[in-house]
Amino acid sequence: MPTNLAIDDKLIEEARLIGLHRTKKAVVTEALLEYIQRRKQVKIINLFGTIEYESDYYQQAGQGEVPTFHTLTSRNLKSTTL
């Protein structure tokens, strides 16, 4: 679907060079995909702490030990157990 947009030429050219895109269309498409992905991630992040779980679920389900999850931080790698 053809669309006409008034986009700052300097801005789109900088994005084209940084992203190594050959066309303005490729730049806009990539930008929209990244925008959508980020918005979906924000929705998922907002769910953190809102979902209840049973801390002994794995034992109840006969799955043995509680799994350990690893969290990568900017300083180090931490292990967390549910």
Helices and strands as residue ranges (DSSP letters): H 9-18, H 24-45, H 57-60, E 68-72, E 77-81
